[in-house]
């Protein structure tokens, strides 16, 4: 992990096709600059610039007759090797007709890795304005993970979940 104790680990063997990691939709302030960034590295051969691409995409798709294109801001691709590297893409969240955006990380196929090769992603950050130093959203972060797809349960089912907590402060007490 770049910062903390865990990161996303993506298998990158030669059978890996195109992979797209999509964020949830964020309702951003219209006509403001935003920067999406993360730290990444490989275990195994480097990824060349046309293999790792990321973008900010307005979720509105204009009709074919519209005189304007879909709003997509894409980086120029990044070369990533076994050293942690911060990568980013910035753009203006135009009101198009809404400022609803998704952030995508795309890994294009054709990677010539083996069964023990991985891409790691850590410290993902979305911020208004230019890129700044990474910081956790809060000193204490809690996640509830369920084994049920989409976290959908029926009334007669017992709910089981794991609670994962991260404490970056020196305090042993906190409010959630």
Secondary structure, DSSP 8 states (H G I E B T S, - for coil): --SSS--EEEE--TT---EEEE---EE--TTEEEEEEEEEEEESS-EEEEEEEEEEEES----TT-SS---EEE---EEE-SS-EEEEEEEEE--SSS-EEEEEEEE-S-----TT-EEEEEEEEEEESS------SSSEEEEEEESSGGG---TTS---EEEEEEE-SS-S----
